Amino acid sequence: MALKKDKAKVIDPVWDEARIREFLKLQPPEGENADHHKLLKAYQSMRAEDFDDFVRFFVEAGGDTQACNAAGQSVTDILQSHRYSGPYLESIAKHGDD
């Protein structure tokens, strides 16, 4: 007798505003910049269109898009070496700090 799966695999779920805003509450590990941590985790977790909304909410909440990690790298610095980061970098440039 074959067992039937009780859950369908969810691929690329739609993120609503509440779920995107949850990333504004993320707490960093000790010694890590909170703004850098939130922005990097959002990049790692979200589709480009959801990340665009996140960056807008992040900046509206006073987040610093140029915050650096302990190595002195901003999220923009890190993303520049990623092949498919173009739309994410555009979101930071569009909504981010000067």
Secondary structure as GFF3:
##gff-version 3
##sequence-region A 1 98
A	DSSP	alpha_helix	17	22	.	.	.	ID=ss1
A	DSSP	three_ten_helix	23	25	.	.	.	ID=ss2
A	DSSP	alpha_helix	34	45	.	.	.	ID=ss3
A	DSSP	alpha_helix	48	60	.	.	.	ID=ss4
A	DSSP	alpha_helix	75	79	.	.	.	ID=ss5
A	DSSP	alpha_helix	86	95	.	.	.	ID=ss6
###
